[in-house]
Structures are given as C-alpha cells and as structure tokens.
C-alpha cells in the first residue's frame, strides 16, 4: 500500500515528467501516460499545472470504479478548494450539473437534458451546413486556410449560439474566454469575463424568449435562478464548443494523413463516422478530466488517498489500455470519451452531428484538399485537460463562390464513406485522400 502526499504537496512533482502541461507534454502525452503506468500502475501522482497536484487514473476498471460510484466519489470540489493553494478554473466549483451530486445534480441535469432533448436536429443540421458554407466561402477562393482558426474554432460556436439562442456577438466573446480557460491563459480574467458575458445573455433572453435552449432553461420546472442559469450555459456552451472544435480538427487531420481513409470514394469502407470514432479512442478531445473527490479516506489502485483528494480520469490513457487489449476495436461504446455514470455527457448526438456535417462540408467543397505542412510539423495546444491542434494548415484548388442566386453548378452530394487501403502510414502533401478527391471532382465535372 502506497500513501500519497497530501493534496497540492510538492512531492507530487518529483516523478520526472509527470507534469501534464508545457510543450513537451503537448508534443507527446502518450509517452507520459505510458511511463506513468510503468512506474506507478493504474493510478499515478501528477501535476495539472504549477503547484496543483492530483491522482491520475490510467486504468479502465479503476476509472469505472470512480465514475459509477457517486456514493463514494463526488464532484463537488468546494471542500478541496478551501485548502488548496491554487485552483485551475477548469476545477473551480460552479452551481451546474457538472459539479453537483445527488438530488441537486438530478435537478440541474434534468433542466439541461430536457432542454437539449427539445432541439430540432434537422434544424441543427441546417444551421451547421449554412454556417459551414459561409465560412468556407470566406477562405475558399484563396486556395489555402488554417482550418482551426478559420473553420473549426468558429463553426461549433456558430451552431451552438444558434442552438442556445444568443446573438453572434455574445457567442464570439464566449468562445474567446472558453478557449483561454482550456489553455490555462489568464484564467481569472477570462473566467470573470465569461460570467459577465453570459449574465448579459440571460438578461437578454428573459426579455426576449425564443425556441432555444436558453429560453427552455429559463422556463424549465427546475426553476433555475440567474446564477444557476449562467452556469448551466457555461457547461452547455463551454463543453460544446471547444471539444467539438478539437474533434473536428483531429478528425480532418486523420483523414488527411492516414492512408486507410484514402481509397476509391465510390467503393464504400471506412466512413467519416469511423474516423470520428478513431479520434475519440486515440486522441479524445477531453484527454484528462472528470475530476472526483473521495468522501472519506480510500484505497484506489494501491494508493491510500485522503478524503477530498482530487482524482482525475485520463480518458486518453485509459483508451491506450483498451487499444492494447483490443477492446476499443470491438465497438463504438467501448471508449469513455463522453465519460460514464451519472455524469455521462448528455449532448453526444448533438456534438457528433455538428462534427459530421463540418467534415462532410469540407470534403465536399474543397477539391484536392491536403495538408500544407508535413504531418510531423502539426502542433498541439498546451494544457492538461484537452487534446487540440493549435493549427491545421491546408491547401486546395481555389473555389469559385456561388452567387446567392444562380451561380455555379450544384455542389456534389455529401461523401458517405471512404474505403480503406491495406496500410496505415503517415503521409503529407499529395495524400491518397487528395488523389481520391481529385478523381471524384473530375468525375463530377465530367
């Protein structure tokens, strides 16, 4: 049995590379997870940021033990925060369903889930398609783009602001502050600005209801007060925009660098959904999160933990274990990318719809798309909690933007699937996907 140092003790930092932040971790987090598993087993001490220690769960069984046992493992972080020297914004308690337990969690989650269940998915698809086309039309004639900055970081925001019912200027401010919080930049300032922006939105929606999530939250039988409304919107928008943007970009990068997705487009085979699933398994957008706190001293993975000591689930490391054991390949639900237990993400289908349409539209509308840099030069954003590309530079045949009335020939129908080839080798420049797209667009131009 191994006792752990008390929470936030510097002894956690002396594990030789266990810091889950900085450029080295961002460049190769899997090397860190593998070493931690070799040195410590199923649970390991880590630093989430300078001076903030936690225990990181690396094992699927242990992860489920934490995620599905709300009697022992709670989400409310206030007891830990009271004695902590530093608290990352991503771990700060908020009165929303993500940090609530028991009856309070059930009340807050019902408001969120019921509101999301009312979303018209046909209308959501239309919203994503419309915004995707508009974004592509801005950079399409140039023949080059950074799909992070110019596309993926903006598209989920635009779709979710439609879904929530807020004007675009509110959404732009929200995503700026949410991205900064995920990256660990000036967290106090951006957290304050995020709250101020959403308070303005709530005041606006109280004056002007609509068929949208914000209005449905306001009118829900849970009778949320303004503070609760604000923080349900934080989790709805924050958890919806950033992870979905990362999911889109990582999937596009996979499609452009993995030969399994580059065969004859008309032959069937690996689909966009297969690529999305592979990213969830191999590089989940939320890499380390689902922070829980034991309600009493407990033994976990051979470590004796004190009550209220933070425990973080490494979805990325757990998935590596599943891959090694072959479990991840047996079905789409083997992974934990959307968590598990009472805090399972309620917006999985919405996120997948946004990501799918985003990727379909890029592949439909940008002929001969390929990476503009070698795959090895792609860089990842820093931060313990997410796995997100910093940029995704691409080039393609410049497109002619159709006029609002009339215009060019109709765009081709969405690509349903892209079949495999026998190998899975990294590539850049003239990818197999680009060659397949070239044949497809040549055929359509016939």
Buried (B, 14 or more C-beta within 10 A) or exposed (E): EEEBBEBBEEEBBEBEBBBBBBEEBBEEBEEBBBBBBEEBBBBBBBBBBEBBBBBBBBBBEBBBBBBEBBEBBBBBBEBBBEEBEEBBBBBBBBBBBBBBBEEBBEBBBBBBEBBBEEBEEEEBBBBBBBBBBEBBBEBBEEBEBBBBBBBBBBBBBBBBBBBBBBEEEBBBBBBBBBBBBBBBEBBEEBBEBBBEBBBBBBEBBEEEEEEBBBBBBBEBEBEBEEBBBBBBBBBBBBBBBBBBBBBBBBBBBBBBBBBBBBBBBBEEBBBBBBBBBBBBBBBBBBBBBBBBBBBEEBEBBEBEBBEBBBBBBBBBBBBBBBBEEEBBEEEEEBBBBBBBBBBEBBBEBBBBBBBBBBBBBBBBBBBBBBBBBEBEEBEBBBBBBBBBBBBBBBBBBBBEBBEEEEEEEEEBEBBEBBBBBEEEEEBBEEBBBBBBBBEBBEEEEE
